[in-house]
């Protein structure tokens, strides 16, 4: 039987949902459905990976849609609409299925479509639930390894029964390993994006540009990398991954160093961030400040 869910969501602050109250709700049923949906889609993606073919493009920057995006999306939507028939869903390819209420499901059925299109096995499935725009449930599934990471507001982040503890927070002598993401609408000539990437490359051991940011969030949540910097991040996949990292102890700041609210609402320009913890957070903020002085005046 379906558990009754609170409509409390994540508020503003340096962590996702830091000021929100979950009213004691663990969102256990929502997590169960989202995990099952992501893993069903992931099994299909893993089985049919070698048969993937591009069926369309999005925008003029070369971003593609494959047949696997569409098939995975149908599987996930079928489950969500069966279990939550009266709730809003925003999906990467199908768009918005509107409804009245404060809850919105976010679906990225294949994060890493461009990788799949060229035969690169770096992709994930992401499902999030937001209340009034802020994440309360996040699920990321990696079909290649079969691992699923999940988080719920104020309940921690997990892979199976193992809790995720995030990065150590120190600054390695050789420099950090940092993930980078930018929105599809950011042009190759964007001066801010170029400055940020350049600064990170100079002071980091490695900057990961995965074309699949959900993988970066899973790496940050489990402490495999040291930080994450984003510029005009995409709305659909961001909240699920960010909640995963936040519940593992990662803190968020704007590029100017102020409080950052994780949300899928508003323009992409409001989803530019630095995510890290401990000594790594001011280290990355200093890099960002030096690269974008106009944003700090």
Secondary structure, DSSP 8 states (H G I E B T S, - for coil): -----------SSSSTTTT---TT---HHHHHHHHHHHHHHHHHHHHHGGG--EEEEETTTTEEEEHHHHHHHHHHHHHHHHH-TTSEEEETTTEEE--SSSEEEEEEEEETHHHHHTT----EEEEEEEETTEEEEEEEEETTTTEEEEEETTTEEEETTEE---------TT--EEEEEE-TT--TT-HHHHHHHHHHHHH-SEEE--S-HHHHHHHHHTTSSSEEEEES--HHHHHHHHHHHHHTT-EEEETTSSB----S-S-GGG--EEEE-THHHHHHHHHHHHH-GGGG-
